[in-house]
Amino acid sequence: MKTALLSALALGLAFAARADDKPLLAIPGKAIYENKLDSAPADPWKAAKGKWEVVEGHWRGSEKPEDNHGAVNRLPNKLGDFVLEYEFKFEGAKATSLSINAVKDHMARIMITPKLVTIQRDDNDHEGPDKAVVFARFANDLTPGWHKVRMEMVGDMMLGKVDDLIAWGSSDLFKQDRMAPGFTVGGQSVDFRNLSIREAKLNPEWEAVKATLPKPGEKMAAVGPPAGKGPAKGPAKGKKKDS
């Protein structure tokens, strides 16, 4: 009983701390979904690829080499305006992302590697002519341990936040239904905990907040090896993009 009470208190404090975060694009409201991610993934989650298990009291997602695809686990929810938050920790993986789908194909993504954070509108048709639009790409050496991610979507706007790195952008694509929020993992492995999804409304102070943030496309860290190290390598042939 004591252990259960301590766990509940820890979760409550984690969610309370998030609620106290300074409002950005959105004001969070009623909880849609909350999960500490401390028990084996089960319905309604849909693990399309990879291995998903509980390790040391939280989820661990790992890519399976035989899948030839990043690990993917999604909620089949349709979302209106929302604020989504969680924590993650690299355990050897090369990349992870928070991904939101449109009715067909992808919509938006926060992609994270140990060296880069990318916040973008996704390519919505893969075969063209649509292409991804990067709102910001930050160079950042992620320290070992837990890091916080937040995605906010209101109307035609999206904001992404990883620790203290923040970027935003807008697109007509964001006016569509937002489908199937989920995690992806490239390589082995990434840990996840304390997921919260809340209804949201536009922050009435958004224009003032926006003035303090980089404009879309203003923060664009270079991608590729340092000068003199040769061209950046593309994805391995035959390897599918994480969904």
C-alpha positions in Angstrom: 0.0 0.0 0.0 2.8 2.4 0.9 4.6 1.7 -2.4 1.4 2.3 -4.3 0.8 5.6 -2.5 4.4 6.8 -3.2 4.0 5.9 -6.9 0.7 7.8 -7.2 2.3 10.8 -5.4 5.3 10.7 -7.8 3.0 10.7 -10.8 0.9 13.5 -9.4 3.9 15.6 -8.7 5.2 15.0 -12.3 1.9 16.0 -13.9 1.6 19.0 -11.5 5.0 20.2 -12.5 4.1 20.1 -16.1 0.9 22.0 -15.4 3.0 24.7 -13.8 5.2 25.1 -16.9 5.0 28.6 -18.4 2.2 28.6 -21.2 3.6 28.7 -24.7 1.3 28.3 -27.7 -1.4 26.6 -25.7 -3.2 26.6 -22.3 -3.6 22.9 -21.3 -7.0 21.8 -20.0 -8.8 18.5 -19.4 -6.7 15.3 -19.4 -7.4 13.1 -22.5 -4.9 10.4 -21.6 -2.3 9.9 -18.8 0.0 6.9 -18.4 3.2 6.5 -16.4 4.3 3.9 -19.0 5.3 1.6 -16.2 3.4 -1.5 -17.3 3.6 -3.6 -20.4 2.2 -1.9 -23.5 -1.3 -3.1 -24.2 -4.6 -2.0 -25.8 -5.2 0.7 -27.0 -1.5 0.9 -28.0 -0.6 -0.5 -31.3 3.1 -1.6 -31.6 3.5 -1.8 -35.3 7.3 -2.5 -35.3 10.1 -3.2 -32.9 10.3 -4.6 -29.4 8.4 -2.8 -26.6 8.9 -3.9 -23.0 9.1 -2.7 -19.4 12.6 -2.3 -18.1 13.3 -0.8 -14.6 9.7 0.5 -14.3 9.3 2.2 -17.6 8.8 1.5 -21.3 11.8 0.6 -23.5 11.5 0.6 -27.3 14.1 -1.1 -29.4 14.4 -1.6 -33.2 14.5 -5.1 -34.5 17.1 -5.5 -37.2 14.9 -8.0 -39.0 12.1 -5.4 -39.3 14.3 -3.1 -41.5 12.3 -0.3 -39.9 12.4 1.8 -36.7 10.3 0.6 -33.8 6.9 2.3 -33.7 4.1 2.3 -31.0 1.0 4.4 -31.4 -2.3 5.3 -29.7 -5.2 5.1 -32.2 -6.6 8.4 -30.9 -8.0 11.3 -32.9 -7.0 14.6 -31.3 -8.3 18.1 -31.5 -6.2 20.9 -30.1 -3.8 19.3 -27.6 -0.7 19.5 -25.4 1.3 16.3 -25.2 4.2 15.7 -22.8 6.5 12.9 -21.8 10.0 12.1 -20.8 12.6 9.9 -22.6 16.1 8.6 -22.1 18.6 7.3 -24.7 19.8 3.8 -23.9 22.0 3.4 -27.0 19.6 4.3 -29.8 20.6 6.6 -32.6 17.2 8.5 -32.8 13.7 8.8 -31.5 10.7 10.9 -32.4 7.2 11.9 -31.3 5.1 11.6 -34.4 1.5 12.7 -35.2 -0.3 11.4 -38.3 -2.8 13.1 -40.6 -5.9 11.2 -41.9 -3.5 9.9 -44.5 0.2 9.7 -44.0 2.3 11.9 -41.6 1.6 15.3 -40.2 4.2 16.6 -37.7 7.2 15.3 -35.8 9.8 16.1 -33.1 12.9 14.1 -34.1 15.7 13.7 -31.6 19.2 12.3 -31.9 22.0 12.6 -29.3 23.3 15.6 -31.3 20.2 17.2 -33.0 16.6 18.2 -32.2 14.4 18.8 -35.3 10.9 20.2 -35.2 9.0 19.9 -38.4 5.9 19.5 -40.5 6.2 16.1 -42.0 6.1 15.0 -45.6 2.5 14.1 -46.2 2.7 12.0 -49.3 6.2 10.4 -49.5 6.1 10.1 -53.3 5.8 13.8 -53.9 5.2 16.6 -54.6 4.8 17.3 -50.8 8.0 17.7 -48.7 8.8 18.1 -45.0 9.2 21.6 -43.7 11.7 22.0 -40.9 10.7 24.8 -38.5 14.0 24.5 -36.5 17.0 22.2 -36.2 19.0 22.7 -33.0 22.5 21.3 -32.3 22.5 19.9 -28.8 24.6 17.3 -27.0 22.0 15.5 -24.9 23.4 14.6 -21.5 22.8 11.1 -20.1 19.5 10.8 -18.3 15.9 11.9 -18.7 14.7 14.7 -21.0 11.3 16.3 -21.4 9.4 16.6 -24.7 6.3 18.7 -25.3 4.2 19.1 -28.5 1.4 21.6 -28.7 -1.0 21.9 -31.6 -3.7 24.6 -31.9 -5.5 25.4 -35.1 -2.9 25.6 -37.9 0.0 26.0 -35.5 2.4 23.5 -33.9 5.0 24.1 -31.2 7.7 21.6 -30.2 9.9 21.7 -27.0 12.7 19.5 -25.9 14.1 20.6 -22.6 14.7 24.3 -23.2 14.8 24.1 -27.0 11.6 25.5 -28.5 10.3 26.1 -32.1 7.0 26.6 -33.8 5.5 26.8 -37.2 2.2 26.7 -39.1 0.6 24.8 -41.9 -2.8 24.2 -43.4 -2.1 20.5 -42.9 -2.4 21.0 -39.2 -6.1 21.8 -39.6 -6.8 18.2 -40.5 -7.7 15.6 -37.9 -4.6 14.7 -35.9 -4.3 11.0 -35.6 -2.4 8.3 -33.8 0.2 10.0 -31.7 3.2 7.7 -31.1 6.8 7.1 -30.4 9.5 5.9 -32.8 12.9 4.5 -32.1 15.8 4.0 -34.4 18.3 1.5 -33.1 18.5 0.1 -29.5 17.1 1.5 -27.3 15.1 4.4 -25.8 13.2 4.6 -22.5 9.9 6.5 -22.0 7.8 7.5 -19.0 5.1 9.9 -17.8 3.0 10.5 -20.9 0.2 13.1 -20.6 -2.2 14.3 -23.3 -4.5 17.3 -22.6 -7.1 19.3 -24.4 -5.8 22.8 -25.2 -6.8 26.2 -26.2 -4.8 29.1 -27.7 -2.8 31.0 -25.1 -4.2 34.6 -25.2 -0.5 35.7 -24.6 0.7 33.7 -27.6 1.7 36.8 -29.7 3.9 38.0 -26.9 5.4 34.5 -26.3 6.0 34.1 -30.1 8.0 37.3 -30.2 10.6 35.7 -27.8 11.0 32.5 -30.0 13.0 31.9 -33.2 11.0 32.4 -36.4 10.3 29.3 -38.4 13.4 28.4 -40.3 15.7 30.7 -38.4 17.5 28.1 -36.3 18.9 25.5 -38.7 21.9 23.6 -37.4 24.0 22.0 -40.1 23.6 18.3 -40.8 26.5 16.1 -41.7 30.1 15.4 -40.6 32.5 18.1 -39.8 34.4 19.8 -42.6 37.1 17.5 -44.1 35.3 14.3 -43.1 33.6 13.7 -46.4 29.9 13.9 -47.5 27.1 13.1 -45.2 25.8 9.6 -45.7 22.2 9.1 -46.7 19.9 6.4 -45.3 20.9 2.8 -46.0 19.4 1.4 -49.1 16.2 -0.4 -48.6 15.8 1.0 -45.1 12.3 2.4 -44.6 11.8 5.7 -42.9 10.4 5.5 -39.3 6.6 5.8 -39.4 
